[in-house]
Amino acid sequence: MVRTLNILFILAVVIGAATVYDMKLAATKSAEKVADLQRQIDEERNAIRHLKAEWSLLNKPDRLQGLVERYNDYLQLEALDVKQIVAPKDLPARPVMLEPIGGSNQMGGYAGSSASIR
């Protein structure tokens, strides 16, 4: 009886040690995954910083003015007129695609083929 009990205790200790080792291994893998994700996040942040710096460099007004002057014959750009700027309330409504009752075709534009709004 004592011998059987000792074997059961030894078996329980071995199973416990294997379980603890498996948990340690899983924790190590999780820590490595977290470190890898942190490294990827840092790389993405550096890439974003680089792209923002490049964007600000490309959008410098003096650089854009030089490009406009260089390619003005090809682009034929004109100065912005004050009447071209409107408030959002002055913009037309966005067209809605509606499905007609009893049909499978969608109506274009403002639920009709005519250009006028009723």
DSSP file with accessible surface (Angstrom, degrees, kcal/mol):
  #  RESIDUE AA STRUCTURE BP1 BP2  ACC     N-H-->O    O-->H-N    N-H-->O    O-->H-N    TCO  KAPPA ALPHA  PHI   PSI    X-CA   Y-CA   Z-CA
    1    1 A M     >        0   0  186      0, 0.0     4,-2.1     0, 0.0     5,-0.1   0.000 360.0 360.0 360.0 -45.6    0.0    0.0    0.0
    2    2 A V  H  >  +     0   0  104      2,-0.2     4,-2.6     1,-0.2     5,-0.2   0.891 360.0  53.1 -66.2 -38.4    2.8    2.4    1.0
    3    3 A R  H  > S+     0   0  192      2,-0.2     4,-2.2     1,-0.2    -1,-0.2   0.913 109.6  47.7 -63.3 -42.5    4.7    1.5   -2.2
    4    4 A T  H  > S+     0   0   86      2,-0.2     4,-2.3     1,-0.2    -1,-0.2   0.907 111.3  51.0 -65.3 -40.7    1.6    2.3   -4.4
    5    5 A L  H  X S+     0   0   81     -4,-2.1     4,-2.3     2,-0.2    -2,-0.2   0.910 109.7  50.1 -64.9 -40.7    1.1    5.6   -2.6
    6    6 A N  H  X S+     0   0   87     -4,-2.6     4,-2.6     2,-0.2     5,-0.2   0.910 110.2  50.2 -63.5 -41.7    4.8    6.5   -3.2
    7    7 A I  H  X S+     0   0  101     -4,-2.2     4,-2.6     1,-0.2    -2,-0.2   0.920 110.6  49.8 -63.7 -40.6    4.5    5.7   -6.9
    8    8 A L  H  X S+     0   0  100     -4,-2.3     4,-2.5     2,-0.2    -2,-0.2   0.912 111.7  48.2 -64.6 -41.2    1.3    7.8   -7.1
    9    9 A F  H  X S+     0   0  122     -4,-2.3     4,-2.4     2,-0.2    -2,-0.2   0.915 112.3  48.6 -65.5 -42.1    3.0   10.8   -5.4
   10   10 A I  H  X S+     0   0  111     -4,-2.6     4,-2.5     2,-0.2    -2,-0.2   0.927 112.2  49.4 -62.9 -41.8    6.1   10.4   -7.7
   11   11 A L  H  X S+     0   0   94     -4,-2.6     4,-2.6     1,-0.2    -2,-0.2   0.913 110.8  50.1 -63.4 -40.6    3.8   10.3  -10.7
   12   12 A A  H  X S+     0   0   56     -4,-2.5     4,-2.7     2,-0.2    -1,-0.2   0.903 110.7  49.6 -65.5 -39.6    1.9   13.4   -9.5
   13   13 A V  H  X S+     0   0  104     -4,-2.4     4,-2.7     2,-0.2    -2,-0.2   0.924 111.9  48.1 -65.5 -42.2    5.2   15.2   -9.0
   14   14 A V  H  X S+     0   0   87     -4,-2.5     4,-2.5     2,-0.2    -2,-0.2   0.936 113.5  46.9 -64.7 -44.1    6.3   14.3  -12.5
   15   15 A I  H  X S+     0   0   96     -4,-2.6     4,-2.4     2,-0.2    -2,-0.2   0.919 113.3  49.7 -63.9 -42.0    3.0   15.4  -14.0
   16   16 A G  H  X S+     0   0   33     -4,-2.7     4,-2.6    -5,-0.2    -2,-0.2   0.918 111.0  49.0 -62.1 -42.5    3.1   18.6  -12.0
   17   17 A A  H  X S+     0   0   60     -4,-2.7     4,-2.5     2,-0.2    -2,-0.2   0.915 111.4  49.4 -65.1 -40.0    6.7   19.3  -13.2
   18   18 A A  H  X S+     0   0   59     -4,-2.5     4,-2.4     2,-0.2    -2,-0.2   0.907 111.6  49.6 -65.0 -39.4    5.7   18.6  -16.8
   19   19 A T  H  X S+     0   0   72     -4,-2.4     4,-2.4     2,-0.2    -2,-0.2   0.924 111.4  48.0 -65.2 -44.4    2.7   21.0  -16.5
   20   20 A V  H  X S+     0   0   96     -4,-2.6     4,-2.5     2,-0.2    -2,-0.2   0.920 111.9  50.1 -63.9 -40.9    4.9   23.8  -15.0
   21   21 A Y  H  X S+     0   0  145     -4,-2.5     4,-2.5     2,-0.2    -2,-0.2   0.920 110.6  49.8 -63.0 -41.2    7.5   23.3  -17.7
   22   22 A D  H  X S+     0   0  101     -4,-2.4     4,-2.4     1,-0.2    -2,-0.2   0.906 111.1  49.1 -64.5 -40.5    4.7   23.5  -20.4
   23   23 A M  H  X S+     0   0  122     -4,-2.4     4,-2.4     2,-0.2    -2,-0.2   0.905 111.1  50.0 -65.2 -40.2    3.3   26.7  -18.8
   24   24 A K  H  X S+     0   0  132     -4,-2.5     4,-2.4     2,-0.2    -2,-0.2   0.913 111.0  49.5 -63.8 -42.0    6.8   28.2  -18.7
   25   25 A L  H  X S+     0   0   63     -4,-2.5     4,-2.4     2,-0.2    -2,-0.2   0.918 111.2  48.9 -63.3 -42.5    7.3   27.4  -22.4
   26   26 A A  H  X S+     0   0   49     -4,-2.4     4,-2.4     1,-0.2    -2,-0.2   0.901 111.1  50.5 -64.4 -39.7    4.0   28.9  -23.3
   27   27 A A  H  X S+     0   0   60     -4,-2.4     4,-2.5     2,-0.2    -2,-0.2   0.902 109.9  50.5 -65.5 -38.9    4.8   32.1  -21.3
   28   28 A T  H  X S+     0   0   57     -4,-2.4     4,-2.3     2,-0.2    -2,-0.2   0.925 111.2  48.1 -64.5 -43.4    8.2   32.3  -23.1
   29   29 A K  H  X S+     0   0  132     -4,-2.4     4,-2.3     1,-0.2    -2,-0.2   0.903 111.7  50.1 -63.5 -40.5    6.5   32.0  -26.5
   30   30 A S  H  X S+     0   0   73     -4,-2.4     4,-2.6     2,-0.2    -2,-0.2   0.907 109.9  50.3 -63.9 -41.4    3.9   34.6  -25.6
   31   31 A A  H  X S+     0   0   60     -4,-2.5     4,-2.4     2,-0.2    -2,-0.2   0.901 110.8  49.4 -64.0 -40.1    6.7   37.0  -24.4
   32   32 A E  H  X S+     0   0  128     -4,-2.3     4,-2.4     2,-0.2    -1,-0.2   0.902 110.8  50.0 -64.4 -39.9    8.5   36.5  -27.7
   33   33 A K  H  X S+     0   0  146     -4,-2.3     4,-2.7     2,-0.2    -2,-0.2   0.924 110.8  49.4 -64.7 -41.3    5.3   37.1  -29.7
   34   34 A V  H  X S+     0   0   94     -4,-2.6     4,-2.5     2,-0.2    -2,-0.2   0.920 111.4  49.2 -63.6 -42.5    4.7   40.3  -27.7
   35   35 A A  H  X S+     0   0   61     -4,-2.4     4,-2.3     2,-0.2    -1,-0.2   0.907 111.4  49.7 -64.4 -39.0    8.3   41.5  -28.3
   36   36 A D  H  X S+     0   0   62     -4,-2.4     4,-2.4     2,-0.2    -2,-0.2   0.921 111.5  48.2 -65.7 -43.1    7.9   40.7  -32.0
   37   37 A L  H  X S+     0   0   86     -4,-2.7     4,-2.5     2,-0.2    -2,-0.2   0.902 110.7  51.5 -64.1 -38.4    4.6   42.7  -32.2
   38   38 A Q  H  X S+     0   0   90     -4,-2.5     4,-2.4     2,-0.2    -2,-0.2   0.906 109.4  50.4 -64.5 -39.6    6.3   45.6  -30.3
   39   39 A R  H  X S+     0   0  114     -4,-2.3     4,-2.4     2,-0.2    -2,-0.2   0.925 110.8  49.1 -64.6 -41.5    9.1   45.6  -32.8
   40   40 A Q  H  X S+     0   0   83     -4,-2.4     4,-2.4     2,-0.2    -2,-0.2   0.901 110.2  51.2 -64.5 -40.0    6.6   45.6  -35.7
   41   41 A I  H  X S+     0   0   72     -4,-2.5     4,-2.6     2,-0.2    -1,-0.2   0.927 109.9  49.6 -62.6 -43.0    4.7   48.5  -34.1
   42   42 A D  H  X S+     0   0   72     -4,-2.4     4,-2.4     1,-0.2    -2,-0.2   0.906 110.4  50.3 -63.1 -40.7    8.0   50.5  -33.7
   43   43 A E  H  X S+     0   0  100     -4,-2.4     4,-2.4     2,-0.2    -1,-0.2   0.912 111.2  48.8 -63.0 -42.2    8.8   49.8  -37.4
   44   44 A E  H  X S+     0   0  123     -4,-2.4     4,-2.6     2,-0.2    -2,-0.2   0.906 110.3  50.8 -65.3 -40.0    5.4   51.0  -38.5
   45   45 A R  H  X S+     0   0  134     -4,-2.6     4,-2.6     2,-0.2    -1,-0.2   0.909 111.0  48.6 -63.9 -40.8    5.7   54.2  -36.4
   46   46 A N  H  X S+     0   0   88     -4,-2.4     4,-2.4     2,-0.2    -2,-0.2   0.904 111.3  50.3 -64.7 -39.7    9.1   54.9  -37.9
   47   47 A A  H  X S+     0   0   44     -4,-2.4     4,-2.7     2,-0.2    -2,-0.2   0.909 110.5  49.6 -64.3 -40.3    7.6   54.3  -41.4
   48   48 A I  H  X S+     0   0   84     -4,-2.6     4,-2.7     2,-0.2    -2,-0.2   0.928 110.9  49.4 -64.5 -43.3    4.7   56.7  -40.6
   49   49 A R  H  X S+     0   0  150     -4,-2.6     4,-2.2     1,-0.2    -2,-0.2   0.914 111.9  49.2 -60.7 -42.3    7.2   59.3  -39.3
   50   50 A H  H  X S+     0   0  122     -4,-2.4     4,-2.5     2,-0.2    -2,-0.2   0.922 112.0  47.6 -62.8 -45.1    9.2   58.9  -42.5
   51   51 A L  H  X S+     0   0  103     -4,-2.7     4,-2.7     2,-0.2    -2,-0.2   0.885 110.8  51.6 -66.1 -37.7    6.1   59.3  -44.7
   52   52 A K  H  X S+     0   0  146     -4,-2.7     4,-2.5     2,-0.2    -1,-0.2   0.912 110.9  48.2 -64.5 -40.7    4.9   62.3  -42.8
   53   53 A A  H  X S+     0   0   57     -4,-2.2     4,-2.1     2,-0.2    -2,-0.2   0.919 113.1  47.6 -64.8 -41.7    8.3   64.0  -43.3
   54   54 A E  H  X S+     0   0   88     -4,-2.5     4,-2.6     2,-0.2    -2,-0.2   0.907 111.1  51.9 -65.1 -39.7    8.3   63.1  -47.0
   55   55 A W  H  X S+     0   0  173     -4,-2.7     4,-1.6     1,-0.2    -2,-0.2   0.922 110.2  47.8 -62.9 -44.2    4.8   64.4  -47.3
   56   56 A S  H  < S+     0   0   73     -4,-2.5    -1,-0.2     1,-0.2    -2,-0.2   0.875 112.0  50.7 -67.0 -33.3    5.7   67.7  -45.7
   57   57 A L  H >< S+     0   0   99     -4,-2.1     3,-1.1     1,-0.2    -2,-0.2   0.921 111.6  46.9 -67.6 -42.1    8.7   68.0  -47.9
   58   58 A L  H 3< S+     0   0   64     -4,-2.6    -1,-0.2     1,-0.2    -2,-0.2   0.748 111.6  52.3 -71.9 -23.1    6.7   67.4  -51.1
   59   59 A N  T 3< S+     0   0   65     -4,-1.6    -1,-0.2    -5,-0.2    -2,-0.2   0.193  72.6 134.3-101.1  17.7    4.0   69.9  -50.1
   60   60 A K    <>  -     0   0   91     -3,-1.1     4,-2.4     1,-0.1     3,-0.3  -0.487  58.2-133.7 -65.1 131.3    6.3   72.8  -49.4
   61   61 A P  H  > S+     0   0  103      0, 0.0     4,-2.7     0, 0.0     5,-0.2   0.872 103.3  52.8 -58.3 -38.3    4.7   75.9  -51.1
   62   62 A D  H  > S+     0   0  109      2,-0.2     4,-2.0     1,-0.2     5,-0.1   0.894 110.3  48.5 -68.3 -34.0    7.9   77.1  -52.7
   63   63 A R  H  > S+     0   0  101     -3,-0.3     4,-2.1     2,-0.2    -1,-0.2   0.939 113.1  47.1 -67.2 -44.6    8.5   73.6  -54.3
   64   64 A L  H  X S+     0   0   68     -4,-2.4     4,-2.5     1,-0.2    -2,-0.2   0.900 110.3  52.9 -64.6 -38.3    4.9   73.5  -55.5
   65   65 A Q  H  X S+     0   0  101     -4,-2.7     4,-2.5    -5,-0.2    -1,-0.2   0.916 108.3  50.8 -63.4 -40.8    5.2   77.0  -56.9
   66   66 A G  H  X S+     0   0   31     -4,-2.0     4,-2.3     1,-0.2    -1,-0.2   0.908 110.6  49.0 -63.4 -39.0    8.4   76.0  -58.8
   67   67 A L  H  X S+     0   0   49     -4,-2.1     4,-2.6     2,-0.2    -2,-0.2   0.900 110.6  50.6 -66.3 -40.4    6.6   73.0  -60.3
   68   68 A V  H  < S+     0   0   50     -4,-2.5     4,-0.5     1,-0.2    -2,-0.2   0.928 112.3  46.6 -63.8 -43.2    3.6   75.1  -61.3
   69   69 A E  H >< S+     0   0  134     -4,-2.5     3,-0.5     1,-0.2     4,-0.3   0.900 114.2  48.3 -66.4 -36.8    5.9   77.6  -63.0
   70   70 A R  H 3< S+     0   0  170     -4,-2.3     3,-0.3     1,-0.2    -2,-0.2   0.912 123.6  29.6 -70.1 -41.2    7.9   74.8  -64.7
   71   71 A Y  T 3X S+     0   0  109     -4,-2.6     4,-3.0     1,-0.2     5,-0.3   0.137  83.2 113.3-108.3  22.1    4.9   72.9  -66.1
   72   72 A N  H <> S+     0   0   66     -3,-0.5     4,-2.6    -4,-0.5     5,-0.3   0.868  75.1  55.7 -64.0 -35.5    2.4   75.8  -66.5
   73   73 A D  H  4 S+     0   0  148     -3,-0.3    -1,-0.2    -4,-0.3    -2,-0.1   0.897 115.6  38.4 -63.9 -37.1    2.4   75.5  -70.3
   74   74 A Y  H  4 S+     0   0  194     -3,-0.2    -2,-0.2    -4,-0.1    -1,-0.2   0.920 124.0  38.1 -79.7 -42.8    1.4   71.8  -70.0
   75   75 A L  H  < S-     0   0   85     -4,-3.0    -3,-0.2    -7,-0.2    -2,-0.2   0.812  84.0-155.5 -79.8 -31.8   -1.0   72.1  -67.0
   76   76 A Q     <  -     0   0  154     -4,-2.6     2,-0.2    -5,-0.3    -3,-0.1   0.937  24.8-177.0  52.3  53.2   -2.6   75.5  -68.0
   77   77 A L        -     0   0   93     -5,-0.3     2,-0.3    -9,-0.2    -1,-0.2  -0.500  11.6-156.5 -80.7 149.8   -3.5   76.2  -64.4
   78   78 A E        -     0   0  184     -2,-0.2     3,-0.1     1,-0.0     2,-0.0  -0.883  28.3 -91.9-122.5 157.8   -5.5   79.3  -63.5
   79   79 A A        -     0   0   96     -2,-0.3     2,-0.2     1,-0.1    -1,-0.0  -0.322  49.9 -98.6 -66.3 149.6   -5.7   81.2  -60.2
   80   80 A L        -     0   0  124      1,-0.0     2,-0.3     2,-0.0    -1,-0.1  -0.509  35.2-140.3 -72.0 130.5   -8.5   80.2  -57.9
   81   81 A D    >   -     0   0   83     -2,-0.2     3,-1.7     1,-0.1     4,-0.4  -0.716  13.1-128.6 -91.6 144.3  -11.5   82.5  -58.0
   82   82 A V  G >  S+     0   0  118     -2,-0.3     3,-1.3     1,-0.3    -1,-0.1   0.847 107.6  63.0 -62.3 -30.0  -13.3   83.4  -54.8
   83   83 A K  G 3  S+     0   0  180      1,-0.3    -1,-0.3     3,-0.0    -3,-0.0   0.664  90.9  68.0 -70.6 -13.4  -16.6   82.4  -56.3
   84   84 A Q  G <  S+     0   0  124     -3,-1.7     2,-0.5     2,-0.0    -1,-0.3   0.694  83.1  84.0 -79.2 -16.9  -15.3   78.8  -56.7
   85   85 A I    <   +     0   0  117     -3,-1.3     2,-0.3    -4,-0.4     0, 0.0  -0.747  61.5 175.1 -90.6 124.8  -15.3   78.3  -52.9
   86   86 A V        -     0   0   80     -2,-0.5    -2,-0.0     2,-0.0     5,-0.0  -0.875  31.8-108.7-126.4 161.9  -18.7   77.3  -51.5
   87   87 A A    >   -     0   0   38     -2,-0.3     3,-1.6     1,-0.1     4,-0.5  -0.524  35.8-110.6 -82.8 155.6  -20.0   76.3  -48.1
   88   88 A P  G >  S+     0   0  114      0, 0.0     3,-1.1     0, 0.0    -1,-0.1   0.837 117.7  60.6 -57.7 -31.0  -21.0   72.7  -47.5
   89   89 A K  G 3  S+     0   0  178      1,-0.2    -3,-0.0     0, 0.0     0, 0.0   0.759  98.9  58.2 -69.6 -20.1  -24.7   73.7  -47.3
   90   90 A D  G <  S+     0   0   99     -3,-1.6    -1,-0.2     2,-0.1     0, 0.0   0.583  84.9 100.0 -84.9  -9.1  -24.4   75.0  -50.9
   91   91 A L  S <  S-     0   0  106     -3,-1.1     3,-0.1    -4,-0.5    -4,-0.0  -0.468  82.1-106.2 -75.6 147.0  -23.3   71.7  -52.3
   92   92 A P        -     0   0  105      0, 0.0    -1,-0.1     0, 0.0    -2,-0.1  -0.313  43.6 -89.9 -69.2 159.4  -26.0   69.5  -54.0
   93   93 A A        -     0   0   70      1,-0.1     3,-0.1     3,-0.0     0, 0.0  -0.311  46.0-101.7 -67.6 151.1  -27.3   66.4  -52.3
   94   94 A R        -     0   0  216      1,-0.1    -1,-0.1    -3,-0.1    -3,-0.0  -0.542  41.9-108.3 -73.9 134.6  -25.5   63.1  -52.8
   95   95 A P        -     0   0   73      0, 0.0     2,-0.4     0, 0.0    15,-0.2  -0.311  30.2-146.3 -64.0 146.2  -27.3   60.8  -55.3
   96   96 A V  B     -a  110   0A  85     13,-0.6     2,-0.7    12,-0.1    15,-0.6  -0.956   7.3-136.2-117.8 131.1  -29.0   57.8  -53.8
   97   97 A M        -     0   0  102     -2,-0.4     2,-0.4    13,-0.1    11,-0.1  -0.778  30.2-173.3 -86.9 114.3  -29.2   54.5  -55.7
   98   98 A L  B     -B  107   0B  83     -2,-0.7     9,-2.4     9,-0.7    13,-0.0  -0.864  21.8-134.4-110.7 145.5  -32.8   53.2  -55.2
   99   99 A E        -     0   0  135     -2,-0.4     7,-0.2     7,-0.2     3,-0.1  -0.842  29.1-125.0 -97.1 124.4  -34.2   49.8  -56.2
  100  100 A P    >   -     0   0   34      0, 0.0     3,-1.4     0, 0.0     2,-0.3  -0.309  30.8 -96.8 -68.7 153.3  -37.6   50.2  -57.9
  101  101 A I  T 3  S+     0   0  179      1,-0.3     3,-0.1     3,-0.0     0, 0.0  -0.519 107.3   7.8 -69.8 128.2  -40.5   48.2  -56.5
  102  102 A G  T 3  S+     0   0   89     -2,-0.3     2,-0.3     1,-0.2    -1,-0.3   0.564 115.1  89.7  80.8   7.5  -41.1   45.0  -58.4
  103  103 A G    <   -     0   0   32     -3,-1.4    -1,-0.2     2,-0.1     0, 0.0  -0.920  64.0-146.5-133.9 162.0  -37.9   45.3  -60.4
  104  104 A S  S    S+     0   0  102     -2,-0.3     2,-0.2    -3,-0.1    -1,-0.1   0.576  71.3  95.3-102.8 -11.3  -34.3   44.2  -60.1
  105  105 A N  S    S-     0   0  119      1,-0.0     2,-0.3    -6,-0.0    -2,-0.1  -0.554  71.4-129.1 -79.7 146.8  -32.7   47.2  -61.9
  106  106 A Q        -     0   0  120     -2,-0.2     2,-0.3    -7,-0.2    -7,-0.2  -0.724  18.1-126.3 -93.1 142.3  -31.4   50.1  -60.0
  107  107 A M  B     -B   98   0B  75     -9,-2.4    -9,-0.7    -2,-0.3     4,-0.3  -0.689  28.7-126.4 -83.8 142.2  -32.4   53.6  -60.9
  108  108 A G     >  -     0   0   38     -2,-0.3     4,-2.0   -11,-0.1   -12,-0.1  -0.408  62.0 -10.4 -86.5 162.3  -29.6   56.0  -61.5
  109  109 A G  T  4 S+     0   0   33      1,-0.2     2,-1.0     2,-0.2   -13,-0.6  -0.254 132.8   1.6  62.5-127.3  -28.9   59.3  -59.9
  110  110 A Y  B  4 S-a   96   0A  91      4,-0.3    -1,-0.2     2,-0.3    -2,-0.1  -0.306 122.8 -72.6 -93.0  50.9  -31.8   60.8  -58.0
  111  111 A A  T  4 S+     0   0   35     -2,-1.0     2,-0.3   -15,-0.6    -2,-0.2   0.841 115.1  63.5  63.9  37.9  -34.1   57.8  -58.5
  112  112 A G  S  < S-     0   0   28     -4,-2.0    -2,-0.3     2,-0.1    -1,-0.2  -0.988  83.2-114.4-172.6 170.7  -34.7   58.6  -62.1
  113  113 A S  S    S+     0   0  134     -2,-0.3     2,-0.2    -4,-0.1    -1,-0.1   0.635  85.7  91.0 -93.1 -13.3  -33.1   59.0  -65.5
  114  114 A S  S    S-     0   0   55      1,-0.1    -4,-0.3     2,-0.1    -2,-0.1  -0.494  74.1-134.8 -82.3 154.3  -33.8   62.7  -65.9
  115  115 A A  S    S+     0   0  105     -2,-0.2     2,-0.2    -6,-0.1    -1,-0.1   0.637  77.5  92.4 -81.2 -14.5  -31.2   65.2  -64.7
  116  116 A S  S    S-     0   0   71      1,-0.0     2,-0.4    -6,-0.0    -2,-0.1  -0.555  71.8-132.4 -86.3 148.3  -33.8   67.5  -62.9
  117  117 A I              0   0  116     -2,-0.2    -2,-0.1    -5,-0.0    -1,-0.0  -0.819 360.0 360.0 -98.2 132.8  -34.7   67.1  -59.3
  118  118 A R              0   0  247     -2,-0.4     0, 0.0     0, 0.0     0, 0.0  -0.823 360.0 360.0-111.4 360.0  -38.4   67.0  -58.4
